[in-house]
Amino acid sequence: MQFDEKWAFVCKKQEHCGSQADGWCGDSWDHVAFDPEHRLVISVVPGKRTAENCRKLIEEFRRRTQGRIMHLMTSDDYPSYKVAIQDVYGSRSVPLRLAQPERGRPRKIIVKHMPPGLNYARICKQRKNGRVVKVFVEIVFGSEASIQAALKRSRVSRAINIAFVERHNGTDRHRNARKIRRTYRFSKDWQMHDAMTYFTTYSYNFCWPVRTLVRIDEAGVHHPQTPAMAAGLTDHVWPLTEWIRVPLTQLS
């Protein structure tokens, strides 16, 4: 699983937002959880680049994956991911015996234990004069041996990276003209910006055949697949009308 944030802006650039009335203007970031094996967007949380939105992404991702432990999670060096993953996946424990202070109340220390098998690494980039001069990997949770074992089981890559979610960022900018970096088509309203973010991101899962997911049968016939088909969520490419008409809650 790969996490990343994608920048855009609403109404005007952040440097022109000086007053409190500009709370719904300026920078807007899409916090994205991406499955590189099936090219599937698991969750997206649009909004400001804050620790709160980062935690919302991890919580939503954990809920949608039913709490399963991923073999390997990667992100950039945004520090909020480490805190969010530790809070959401870690189990709390309080030591039985604590050293008592001479004065005041006894100290209460809470320790977070990460579940076995959870591996998390991040890609750190050093920049100089706006250019990347060095890239290195930092292992946050797990060990070198467990991460290498996870990479051997991977169907898409043998290296720690966030290249797949970064490539999807380019695809999403292509499909949503509001997020092209230099454009006059930027969003003028925050709610409409969020609505289009959800629309283009999640319709991509069911309605957008991905070239690298094409399945070739024994007769040599090419069958296009969407990320949802590759993940086993559906058996056909959905037209946009079908995706729009599916109710949010299926009634039994």
RAJO-V302792 format. One line per field, one symbol per residue. phi: phi as a letter, one per 20 degrees, with the letter a starting at -180 (. if undefined). psi: psi as a letter, one per 30 degrees, with the letter a starting at -180 (. if undefined). A space follows every 50 residues. Layout:
phi = ???
psi = ???
This chain:
phi = .cdacdebbcmafffeddeffefdcnfcceecdceffdldefbbceqfec fffffgffffffffelmfeffbdcbeefffffffffffefdebdgfccfe ffcnfffddddddeffnedbccedcedblndfdbcbddeecncgffffff ffefecbdcfacffffffgfffffecffdffdbeeffdcfffffffffff fefgfdddfdgfdgddefeneedfcegfffenebdbfeffffffefffde ee
psi = kkklkkkalkellefgjflffgfglakkkjjkkkjfeghkjelkjlalil eeeeeeeeeeeeefghgkkkekklaagjffeeeeeeeeflkkkkkekkkk lelalkkjkkkkkkkkfkkklljkkkkkhgkkfkklkkkekaleeeeeee eefkfflglklgeeeeeeeeeeeefjffgkejlgglkfkeeeeeefeeee effeeffjkkefgkkkafggkkjkkleeeefgflglkkleeeeefklekk k.
